[in-house]
Amino acid sequence: MSFRTISELLKGQAAAVPDAVAIEGIGRPQLTYRAIHDQVQGVAGALRLAGIDAGDRVALAMPTSADMSIALLATTIAGTSAPLNPMYRRKEYEAYYAAMHLSHVVVQDGCCEAAVEAAQQAALPLHVIGRIGDRVCVPGNDGGAVSLSVSVDDPERVAAVMLTSGSTSQPKRVPLTHANLCASTKDVCRSLDLGPTDRCLSMWEQFHIGGLTDLLLAPLASGGTVISAGPFDVDRFFDLLHSTRPTWYQAVPTALHAIVRRAKQRGCTSISSSLRLIRSVAAALPVALKAEVEELFGVPVVQTFGMTEAAPLITSTRLPPAVTRSGSVGPSAGPDVAIMGAPGVLLESGERGEVVVRGPNVMAGYEDAPELNRELFVDGWFRTGDVGHIDEDGELFLVGRVKELINRGGEKISPHEVEEVLQSHPMVEACAVFGLPHRSLGEEVAVAVVGGGRTPLTDAELRAYAAARLVAFKVPDRVFRVEALPRTPTGKVQRLKLVEQFTPAAGGRLACKPPRTTLEGELLKIWQDVLQVPQAGITDSFLDMGGDSLAGVALLAAVQKELGHNLPARGLRGLTTVAEMAAALEDGDATADHLACFVGNGLMEEEAQVLMIVLGAGRVPSLPDAPFLKVLNPDGTRLPLVWCSNAPEKEMLALASALPDDQPLYGLYSGSGRLEYTKRVTTALAETYAPVLERIFTNGAFYVGGNCRGADVAIGVVGCLESHGCMPRGLCLVDFVNEEAFPLQTPIQILLGRQSREVVARRFGWGLPGWARKFRRRPWVDWTTGGHGQFFVSPHVDDLWARISRFLRGEPPETNLPARLSRFGWLLIRLVPGLTRI
């Protein structure tokens, strides 16, 4: 099919295959090509009527979903789309709104509160997209067709603008025209031989260029089906692989590494599936990992080289029966690709130089950057900043990068953005952020820090400070202390010198020092098995051996299972080598005391050990004198919130992404997923946690909260505190309540999940006559978005925090829920899907 613009693509497919399935959302109705065209036209027309013109820049902040697909396509047609990460914080949104010259903001109802607040601060028109059944709608459109037809006739009109660096100081804006996107779309289809029978499993963020071109436009252009499955989750991947029967899947190497590791944990050596290929993008794919994936699934792994500036595809390895040389990223997928030495001088095959590209998919130039464009565009060629060579068969081999951008598992990170956050801490005199090689991520984020005075920040404190202000993948993995940063005569930091200085210390080579004791030998064998490292020693670090957070949990569990030792409460924190772990196990650390606390209150010893493993793992630091109490932003000026978590890392980091910078957040663990759910376990946890909170927070100057099982523990904690004469300022219960909450004197907030199947309202008869009399103190009841288990994923976490924060400020819920319902009304609200405001 011939098409020059996105609107021509959609119109053509609606005419050619109107009833074929275009998009499948998990748990959502299928959308045909006719439905996709009509819905995109409906939203684009409504946005045009709402004041968005063809030349307007439209920020789009929505979670990955079929709804996001419709909105993304519609905004490229109604105006120029600028998709942004829905997990950004308000300051990040404000910076991007200004940098991208945005004139409108589109969000989904109940999502991305930070994006909404930033739009209000910038006085930008805000358009809220809702959902009615299987139809996306905007205010003023009742879900029916909009009479205004919107199309794009000029292929040179800018369809989307994206930032390449994510920097809040000097971002580079990449304008991509309809012609750019359509050219790359055709290249993807051709390189993968896509057709109408293909089904693409999409577990990819749609604010990336790959989410638009590779996983939306290309499948639609081929007449195939997009399976919109939300963000990547390794366990869901295996479930969806068999339930949705995709024919191809695209991922970054980090996700492929997680898939291989989980398969090994399950004892799988071969997986039979409907896949015919797997596509690796966005970062270098290690040769060994490629071989493992191909052996596991029995299908070829297609490796690519691309960038946002090329919309994004540049090269792609060939499908069988063609043979691709090891280490190659393939020949050109469409554009012209060459190697340049001196400016304007193209090199012969085999000669190493900078990779340059030109073609209809390549942008015309960065916006408002004339000097940079003159530097990077030479005789019509765009300099990519990557170094490599092309062999006699036209295949490209990459050997390095001249750019400073850090590529951590496919996520591109600007060093300047991270530096700006770290240098805002008063105890950081100066710092420089740079990338270091990592076995599974490709690169990890490192920082060299100057300053600190007599009491410098610990690594954990510095990471916690960053984690409260940045999304998780931007937080430094390694911290190095230096007396001064290497600089040029003009004062510019020489990052390459830092890379050269610290690469040996970050896994450039392993010392492989042999074990000295039996325990060290046993531990070394476990580390090698879990991390899949054939050669290592007792002084080689966890990160140097390719470890990440998932491997850390697996390692701690394996040590406990194989050796039966009481693991230190701090887990791997501070125990980064086999030698350090062996010494801590032999000394017993302080773990015995903490274990005794739990056991004394009713836990079995093995249960207490499992609890300490979970609490010791992860990147969120714990208090030194209370290692089962994790903490983020402890110096915040607001009253602390102590959250009883079912998944400490996930829930705390999710909340941290939504809460303000001055809000301290502490975390306890409910035992969910590790300990049996019984009254004995819940009581033991509550009776252990309560005295610690009473000691740390005087006069009850803190709030307690929890979700589901965590809320059960939170109720127990508050009950214990009240029995000791200590009453917290409030108790927040998310999608849970029980009879033990009825007699509490502490103010209570109950948040009910809009899409939850738990029907918590029935447990206390909410809305029925006399329901409030069950409680000693009438609770505040409100709705929050999401179903049970979804509250801590975007966009629901933003709505959750908005509700909690009103409670923490002492403000009544902003809702129109009545204090009392008739029996019919109470029954109606539980039986009619979506009827949550009456």
Order of alpha helices (4+ residues) and beta strands (2+ residues): alpha-beta-beta-alpha-beta-alpha-beta-alpha-beta-alpha-beta-beta-beta-beta-alpha-beta-alpha-alpha-beta-alpha-beta-alpha-beta-alpha-beta-beta-beta-beta-alpha-beta-beta-beta-beta-beta-alpha-beta-beta-alpha-beta-alpha-alpha-alpha-alpha-alpha-alpha-beta-beta-beta-alpha-beta-alpha-beta-alpha-beta-beta-alpha-beta-alpha-alpha
